[in-house]
Amino acid sequence: MSESRLTVALSNDFFKAFGRLPEKSRGKVATFISKFRANPRSPGLNYERIEGGKDPFIRSIRVDQDIRCIVRAPDEGDTYVLLWIDKHDDAYQWARRRTCHVNRVSGALQVVDVEAAELAVGDAIAAAVSEALANQPPVPQPAPAQTQVGSLFAHCSDDQLMLLGVPEALLPAVRAVSSEEALSRLIEWVPQDCVDGLILLADGKPIEVVIEELERQRPAAIDPTDVAAALETPESKAEFLVITDDDVLEAMLSAPLERWRVFLHPSQRRLVERQWSGAVRVLGGAGTGKTVVAMHRARWLAKELIKADAPGRVLFTTFTRNLATDIRANLTKICSPEELQRIEVIHLDGWVMTFLKAQGLQVRVFNDEARDSCWSLAMDVADTSLGLDERFYREEWKDVVLAQGCRSRDEYLMARRVGRGTRLSRPQRAQIWPVFDAVRAEFRQRGLWEPEEAKQIAADLIHKSAGSPLFAAVVVDEAQDLDVASFSLLRALVGEPRANDLFIVGDPHQRIYGKPVVLSRCGIDIRGRARKLRINYRTTEETRAWATAVLHGLDFDDLDGGSDPASDYRSLLHGDHPLVQGFEDPAEEQRFLVSTLRQLRDEQQSLASTCVAARTNKAVEKLEALLKGEGFATRVINAEESDDPSDPALRLATMHRVKGLEFDQVFLPGLDASQMPLQVEVNKRPDALSRELFEQQERSLLHVAATRAKKRVVVSYSGKASPFLGRS
C-alpha cells in the first residue's frame, strides 16, 4: 500500500450528473462536497449500502431530502471517490448496476456497467444472426445455433486485453464482439482508455503492434486494493479528478460541462505531458479533441518554461482569425495569469504583416481591384502562341509558384506540378515565367504582397538576424490548411530542430483551404513522433459514419507524404441517423425548414445551440430574411467575430465559418446539385483534374459542416440532389 493519506476524488460521470441538477440543488451539493472533503469519516455522514448492488464498496450518502451522492468508500483506508449525484431513486438505480475496481493488469481505476455492456453486444449479435439467417439461400441450411461469426479479439489473451484497458468483468462481452456493429455498440459502455486498442485490433493490427503503438506498459507491481495509487495512472486521470486545489474544484463546479479543462483521455495526456525529442504531428478526425490537446500542450510548455525559469514564449497559431479568438478565450479557462503571459495566440497572416511593417517594409493588404489591375498589366507580356488564358496563369501562380516558393525561373523549371491538368514542357515553362516576373513587379510597385511571399520574406529576415529564436516552442492547430510558406516560417520562428519545438495537429479530411504539404520538405522532421487520435467525443456514431461516407473513395495525405485513412476512428455516442429530405421546389423545402425549427424551438425553448449552415454568403442572407420573416431571432456568425454563447438566437453561418465550432443541431439546407459542389466555381476550373480537386475540397466542406453537430443533422434540398448525398 502507498503511504496513508486522505484522498478524495470526483469522477467525470459525477460532473456530468452534477451539471444536469437544478441550480438550487447544485449549491447544496457544492456545500456537501466541501464538508465531505474536510472529513469523509464524519459521524454525520450516514453511508448506506446499496441493496442488490454489484459492488459492496459503492455506498450512498444523503445530501438532502431528494438528492443522494454515490461514493466508493473503503471499509479500511483513506481514499474516497464520488461517483454520481442524482435524485434518490435514480441514484440508487445507477449504483446497483456499477462496479468500481482497480484493473489488475493496467492498474487503472475503472467504473463499469456490466449489464449495459452485455446488452449492447447481445443486441448487435442478435441482429447479425438475424441478418445472416435472412441472407441464407432457401435450401437445406444449418441450424441457427451454428450461425455465428468468430470474435474480433479471439487472438488476444485476457491479460493483453486488460492491459489495453478492458475491465476483467467485461472480458466476456468483449470476446462476444464479432462485427463492427457490435463493437460500435460496445464502446459506448467500456472505459474510454480501452477504445483506442479495440478499434486498432478490429482494424486488423496485431496485438503486439497495438500495445507498442499505444505505449501501454504493464506496471511492475499492482495492489488491486490501493485505489490511491490507481488514481495516479494516466488512464485514471482521464476519468477522475483528485481534489488537491479548492480553486480547481470551485471552477469545475461552476462550469461542470467544460470537463475538457481537466479530463484528458490517456492517449491525449501522453501527447500533452511529455518531453518530445523533436517536432510532433498529431492527426485526428472531427471531434477527437485535437484543439483541446493543442491548448493543453501550450499550457504544459508554458508551465515547463516557468518551472525552469527559462526565457521565451509559446506561439499558438491557427488558420483563421476567428479560431484564434476562440482559442485565446478558452486558454483563459485552463491557464493561470502567469502561464497566459507565456503564450501568444495568433493568426499567422496577421502576425506576418505586423512583423514586416516593424522591419520597415511597405506592406498593403490585397483587394480584388488591385489584384485584377496587376494581372491585366502582366498579361501584356504573355506569349499568345501558347494559347493559355489569364485564368490558367493565375492558377499556375497560386498552385505552383506560390505553393512551392519559386522566386526565379530556374526554381520554377524544377517545381513539381502534381495536380495541374495542363501539361507543360520545360521550354513552355520558360516562356510562361516572364508573366510571373511582371505580376510580381506590379505587386511590389504598389506595396502588395501575396501571403505566401510575405511569409517567405519574414522567414528570410529571421534567418538573417541569426539571433535567438523568436519563440521557445510553436503549437499549430488546423495544420491541414497551412501552406509550405507557413510551415517554413514556423520552422524559422523556433530555430534549429530541438526538443519540444513544434507540436502540429490537424485532419487532412477537413482540408477546405490550400493543398497537401509534406512537412519534411519544410525542414520539419516528425519521424518516430507521428501520432493519431481515434475517439470522437462530439458527434454520434451515426453522424460520423454519414459524414465519413461523403468522403468515400478519396485519398487523404498525412501531412508528410503518406496516407491517412478515415476508417480507424469511432464515436462514443449514439443517436439519430442524419435526416436527408428532398423536395420538388424551394418553397416546399423552406416550409419544411421553418416547421422543423419551430418544433425544435417549442421543445427546447432556445435555439442557441442550433445552426443553419449554407454554402454561400448569399444563401445565408436569404435564409436570414426568410427566418426573420417567420418570427425567429437569428444571429449570423461572421468571419471576423467569435460567437456569443449567451445569445439565445438561432445561429446562421456559411459552411466555411462553422469550421472549429460545434452545435447540438446542424441544418444544411439548399444542398442541390448547383450548390454542392458549387457549380459556379466548378465551371471556372480550366481542366478535369482541377475540377476533381475542387470537388474533393467541396466534399471535405460537407464533411466539416455535418461533423459540427453533437446530436442531430438535418439535410435538405429541392430539385436535383447534390451528388455527394448519394455517397452517404
N, C-alpha and C positions, 0 to 999 in steps of 0.2 A: 504493500500500500504506500501511496505517496504521503508526505508529511501532512498530518491532520490540520485542516484549516476549514473555516466555514466558507462554503461556496454556494452561491445562488445564481442560477442561470434561467433564462427565459427562452422558450423555443420560438422558431419562426412561425409555427402554427399559432402560438399564443398571441403574437402580434396581429396575425390575420383575424383571429376571433375578436380580439380587443377592438380592432378597427371597425367591426360590424356592430358593436354595442351602441345603445343610445348614448347621447352626450352626457346625460345626467349620471349614467352608470359608470362612465369612464373615470370620472373624478373619484368615485368611491373605490374603484379598482386601483387607481394610482395610489391612493392613501393606504389601501391594504398592502400593496407591494412594498411600500416604504416600511411599514411596520413589520411585514414578514421578513424583509431583508435584515432588519435590525435584530430580530430574534425568531427564527423559524421554529424554535422549540418552546415558544411562549405557551404557558398553560391555557391562555385564552383561545388558542387555535385548536379546534376540535377536528383532528384528522379522522375521516370516516373511510372505511374500506368500501370498495365497490362490489356490491352484491352481484355475483355472476360474472365478475371481471376476469380477464385472462392473465393479469399481472398483479401479484399481491403487493408490489411496491407502489402501484398507482392508487392515490387516495384523493378524496375530495375535501375541500375546506370551504366553509360558509363565508361569503363576502358580505351579503345582506340577505334579506328575506327571499330575494329572487335569484341572485347570482351565485354561482359556485365556481371555484377555481380548482382545476385538476392538477395535481402535483405528483411528481415522483419523489417519494420521501423514504429514506432508508430506515430499516429497523435499527441499524447502528451506522454511525458515520456522520459526515458533516456536509454532504453535497445534496442540495435540493434543486429540483428542476420544475419550473412552472410550465406545464404543457398546453393548457387550454383554459379558456374562460367563457362561460355561457350561462344561459338560463338553466335552472335546476335540472329539469328533465333532459334537455338537450346535452348538458354537460355530462350527465351520467351515461346517456346513450353513447356519447363519444368515447368515454373512458372504458366502457365494457368491452369495446372492440379492439382496444390498443394494447400493445406491449411496448416496453421501453427497456432495451438491453444493450450491453456492450457486445459488438461483433467480435467473436473470439479470434478472428484472423486479421481483420483490418484494424481493430482497436477502436473503432468509432462507436459513439452512442447513437442508437437508431430507434425511432418510433415507427411501429408497423401496424397497419390494419390488415391482418392476415385474411380475414373473411372477405374483405372487399377485393383484395388481390386475387384470391382464388375464384371469386365470382366473375371477375373481369376476364380471366383466362378461360374459365369454363364456358362463358358465353361465346367467346371467339372460337373455341374449339367446336362447340356445338354447331355454330354457323358454318365452319369449314367442313364438318362432316356432312351436314345437310346439303351443302353445295356439291360435295364430291358425289354423294348419292344421286342427286338430281342430274348430274352430268354423265352418269354411267349409262351405257347402252342397254336397251330393253332385252337383253339376252341373259341367260343364267349368270348370276352375279354373286359375289361373295357376301357373306352375312355382314350386317352393319358393324359388328364387333371387330371385323378385320379391316375396316376402312379407317386408316389412321396415317398420319404423316409423322416422320421422325422429329424429335426435338431439335430445335436450332442449336441447343447448347449441350448435346449429348457427349461431345468430345471433351468437355471441361469437367474437372474434378470439383467436388464440393468446396474444397479449400481455395481453389482458383477462383471460383465464382464469389466466394465470400471475401477474398482479397480485393476483388473489384467492387465490393460494397453490397453484395446481396446478403440480406439477413438470413440466418440459418432457418428461421421459421418460414421463409418464402422460397426455399430451395425447391420444394415440390411444385409450387406454382410456376417458377421459372423454368423448370425442366419440362413442364407441360406445354410450353410455348412451341408451336410447330409452324407458325406463319407470321408474316409481317403484321397482319391484322391483330393477332393475339398479342404480339409484342407492343403494338401501338396502344392497345387497351391496358396492358400491364404497367407500362412505365408511368401511368398516372398515379399508381399506388405503391411503387417501390421508392426507397430513398434515392434522392437525386444523385448521390455520389456513385451509384452503380449504372446510371442510364447510359453514360458515355460508353462504358465497356460493353453493355448489352447491344448497343447499336453497332459497334465495330465488329463484334462477334457475329451478329446476324448478317453483316455485310460480307462475311466470309474470311475475315482476318484470323489467323491462328491465335490461340490464347496467349502464347508466349510473346507474340508481337504486340498484342493489345496491352498486356501488363507492362511491357517496356515503353510503349508509346505514351501510356497514361502515367508512367513513372510511379507505379504502385510498388511499394516495398513492404514486406511483412515486418512489423516491429519485432525487435529481439525477444521481448517478453511482454505478455499481456495478462493483466489481472482483470478478469471479467467483472469483479466486484468494485473496481476502482473507477467510479464514474468521474471523479475529478480529473484523473489522468486522461480518460477518454474524451473529455470536453476540450482538451488541448490539441487534438488532431485536426488537420485541415478539413477532413470530412465533417467533423462535428461542428467546426466553426461556421460551416455553411448553413447549419440548422439551429444552432444555439448561441446565445449571447451571454457570456459570463459577466455579471454586473460587477465592475470594479470602479465605475465612474458614475456618480449621480447625474452629471450633466448629460452623458450619453443616454442614460435611461430616460431622463426627462425629455430629451429630444425625440427619442423613439416613441414615447407615449403620446407626445404632442402631434406626431405625424406618423402613425403606425403603418400607413400604406406605403411609405417610402422605405421599404425594407432593404432596397439596393444599397442604402448608405452603410449598412452594417454586414448583411449576409452576402457572402460571395460563395458560389459553387467551388468545390475543391479545384476543379480544372481552371477556374478563374483566379483563385487565390494563388495557385502555383505560378501563374503568369505574372501576377502583380508583385508578390513579395519574394523577389529572387534577384540575386546578383547574376546578371547575364554577362557572358564574355564578349558580347558584341550586339549588333543590330538584331532585333526580333521582329518577325512578321506573324500576325495572328489573323486568321481568316475565320469567318463565321456567317451563317445565314441570317436573315432578318429575325430580330427578336432574341438573338443569342447572348445579348449583353456586351457587345463589343465596346460600345461607348462607355458603359459602366466600368469595364475593365480598364479602358484608357484613362478615365478620370481617376480611378483608384491608383493606377500606376503613376500618374503625375503626382498625386499626393504622396505616395511612397517615396518617390525620388526626391521630392522636396523635403520630406522628413529625414531622409538619409543625408542630404546636404546640411541640414540644420544640426543633426546629431554629430556629424564630422566637423562642424564649424568650418565648412568649405564654402568658398565663394561661388557665385554663379546662380543662374535661374534655369527653370524648366520651361521650355516652349511647348505649348499645346496648340496645334493648328488643325483646322478642318476646312472643308472645301467651300462652304458658303458662310456669309456674314451672319445669317440668322441662326445657323447651328452653333457658331462661335458664341453668339449671345446666350443661347440656351445653356451651353456648357459652362460658361462663366457663372451663370446664375446657379447651376447645380453644384459647382465646385464649392460655393459658399456653404452648402449644406453638409459637406464632409470635411472641410479643411478649417484649421484654426487660422486666425488672422496672420500669424507668423508664416504658416505654410502658404497661404494665399499670396503673400508678398514675394514668394519664391516661384510663382507660376504665372507666366504671361500667356493669355489666350488670345490668339489672333486669327484673322482671315488672311492667308498668306499674300494674296494680291494687294490688299490694303497695306500690309506691313512693307512690302517691296516699294510701293510708291512713296511712302513716308521716308524710307531709308534712302532712296535715290535722291529725293529732294534735299535731304540732310547732307548729301555728298556734293550738293551744288549743281545737280543735273536738272535741266528743264524737262519736266515730265507732265504731260497732259493726258487726260482720260479720253479715249476714243468716243466719237459719236458716229452714227451711221453716215451722216452727210460728209464729214471729213474723210472717213474711210473710202466712201464711194468716189470722192473727188481725187484722192491719191491714186486709186486704181485706174480711174479713167485716164489720167495723165501717163501712168506707167504703161498702159496698153498701147500707147503710141509707138513704143519700140518693139512690140511683139512681131515676130516673124509670121506673116499671114500664110506663108506656104505650108505651115504645119497644120492649119485648119483647126486650131484649138481656140475656144472662146474664153471670155473673161471668167466664166464660172469655173472652167477647168483650172485656170491659173490660180484662182483664189483657193480652190480646194487643195491643189498641189502645194501651195504656200502653207496652208494650215496643217495638212496631214503629213507632209514630208519635211519641208524646210523648217517650219517652226517646231514640229513634233520632235525632230532629231537635232535641232540646234545647228542647222547648216548656216555658216557665216560666209562661206566662199563657194565659188563654182566647184572647186575640187572636192569639197566636202559634200556638195550636192550630188556630184557624179558618183560618189561612193555610197550614198544613202540607200537604205532599204525602202522599197516601195510596195511592201506587202499590203494588200487590201485596196490598192489602186487599180481600177479596172482597165484603164488605157495603158497599153504597153508603150514604153519609150526606149529607144536605143540611146547609147552613150552620146552620139553626135546630136540627137534631138534634145537631150537634156542640156547640152552646151548651148543650143540655140534658144532654149527657154530661159536660161539663167539671167540674161540682161533685164528681163521684165522684173525679176525679183530684186535685182540691184536697184532698178529705177523706183520701185514702190518703196523700198527701204529708205532711199534718199528723200523721197517725198515726205515720208513719215517724219524723218529726223528734222527736216526743214521746218516742220510745224510743231516740233517737240512731242510728237506722238510715238508711243512705244506699245508694241504688242505685249501682252502679259508675259509670254514665254521669253521674249527678248529682254524685258525688264529684269526677269529673274536671272537670266544669263549674266547680264551686266552686274547685278548685285553680287552674284557668286564670284565673278572676276574680281570685283573690288575687295571682297572679303579675303580671297586668296592672296591678293597683292599686299594686303595690310600686314600679313604674317604675324599678327598678334595672337593673343589668347582667343580661344573660341568664344563666339558671342553668347553661346548658351552651353550649360553643363550637360543638358540632355534635351531631346526632342521627342514628343509624343504626337503621332499623326492619326487622326480619325478620318473615316471615309476615304481611305487611301486609294480605292479603286478609281476615283475620279481625278486624281492628281496626274500631272504630265511629267515627262522626263526633266524638263527645266525645274519643276518644283522639287523633285527628289534630289537633283544635283545641288540645288540651293540649300536644301535641308542638310545634306552632307557637309556643305561648306560651313554652315552655321555651327555645327558641333565639332568641326575639325577632323583630324585623322581618326580612323576607326579605333575605338576603345570600349571598355566595358560600359554597359548601360547607356550607350549613346543614342540609339534610335529605337523607338517602340512603335510599330506600324500596324494598325488594324484596318480591316476593310472586307468587302464582299464583292468580288467581280460580278456576281449575278445581279447586283444593284447598280451597275455602271450605267448611268444615264447621261453622263458627260464624258468627253475625252475618249482615249483609246488605250489598249493594254500597254503596260510598261514592264520592262524587265529590270528589277532592282539592281541586279549585278552589273548592268551596264551604266548605272548611275553612281557607281562606287559604293554600293551598299551590299555587303555580303551577309546573307542570312543562313548559310549552310549550318545545319545542326540546331538551328534556332527558329524553325518554322513550326507553328502550332495551329490548332483548329478548335473552335468551339462548336459543339454539336447539339446543344439543348436549347430549344426555343421556349422562352418564358412568356412571350407576348401573345402570339396567335394560337388559335386552336389547331389541332392536327388537321381538321377538315379544311381550314383556310390555308394552312401551309401546303397541304397536298395540292389544292386547287391552284394556288399561285405558282407552285413549282412546276406543275404540268404546263403552264403557259410557256415555260422555257424548254419544254421537252425537245430534244434533238439538237440543241445548241451546245457548242463547246465554249467553256469559260476558262480563262487562264488563272494562275495562282499568284500573279504579280511578279513571278520570277522565271517565266518561260515554261512552266509546267501547266498541268490542268487541275481544275478544282471541281469535282463532282458535286451535284446538289442532292445526291441520294443519301448522304450519310449524316443527316441531322433530323431530329424529330421534335415535336411539340409535346409538352407535358399535359396540356389541357385539351378537352374535347367539347364540342358544341355543334351548332347547326352547320350544315353544308352551305356554302355560298349560294345565294339565290340569283339565278340568271333569268331575266324576264324580257321577252321580246314583244314588240307592239307593231301594229300596222302603220301608225302615223305618230308624229311627235306630240300631238295634243293628248293622245291616249297615254303615252309614256309620262307626260307631265302630270296627268291626273293620278296615275299610279304613284309617282314620287310624292306628291302632295299628301295623298291619303295615307301612305305608309308613314310619312314623317308625322302627320297628325296623330296617328295611332300611337306612335312611339312617344310623342310628347305627352299624350294622355296617360300613358303607362308610367313614364319616368319623371314627369313634371318639367325637367330641364333637358335641353338638347346640347348642353355644353360639351359633352363627350361624343357628339355625333358630327361627322364631317361629310360634306358633299364635295367630292373632288372631280374636276373636269379637266379635259386635255389642254384647253387653251384659256387665256385670259378673257377672250371674247365670250366663250361659253360660260365662264364664271359670272361675267356681267349679266348675261341673260338669265342665269339661274337666280342671281341675287334679285333681279327685278321681279321674276316670277314668284319667288318665295316671300318677298316683302309684300307683294300684292295679295298674297294668300294669308297674311297676318303673322308671318314668322319673324321673330327678331333674329337678325343674321349678323355675323362678324366675318369679314373677309380677311384671311391671314395673308398679309402682303409679304413680298420678298424681303423688305428692308426692316421688318419688325418681328419680334417674337410674340407668341400667343400669350394672352392673359387668361389663366385658368379660372379666375374669379368671375369672368363674364359668362352669364348663363345662356348666351345666344347660340344658335346653330352655326357651326363653322362652315365656311366656304373657302376653297383654295384650288389652285391648279395641282395637277398630279405631281409636278416637279416640286412645288412648295411643301407638300406634306412629307417629303423625304426627311427622315430623322424624327418625325412626330408619331404619336400613337393616339388612338381613339377607341372607344368601346364599339361604335358602329361606323362603318365607312360605306357611303353610297357612291357608286360610279355610274352616273347616267350618261346617255349620249354616246355609248360605245358602238357606234355603227361603223361600217366599212370605210367611211370617209374620214373618221376621227381617229381610228386606231387600227393600223398606223395612219398618221396624219398625211393624207394624200397630197396636200399642197406641198409638203416638204419632200415626200417621195418623188414627186414629179420634177423637183429641182435637181435630183441626183442624176449625173450625166451617164452612168453606166449601171449594168446589172449588179456588179459587185458592191458599189457604193450604196445602191438601194437595199441590198441584202444586209449590209452592215447597219444601215439606219433602222431597218425593220427589227434587227436584233436589239438595238437600243430601245425601240418602242416596246418590245416585249418585256424588257427589263423594267421599263417605266410602269407598265401594268402590274408587274410583279411587286414593285416597290409600293404602289398605291394600295394594292389588296392587302399586303402584309402590315399595313398601318393599323388594321382592325384587331382588337383584342377579343371581341365576341362575335361580330356579325359583319358579313359583306353582302351588299345588295348591288347587283349589276343590271343595268337596263339599256335597251337600245330600241330604235324604231327603224323599220325598213330592213335593209340587209345588215346582218350582224358582222362585227369585226371578225376576221378570220382567226384571230387569236383565241376567241371564245370557244371555238371548236376543238382547241387543243387541251382544254381544261376539263 
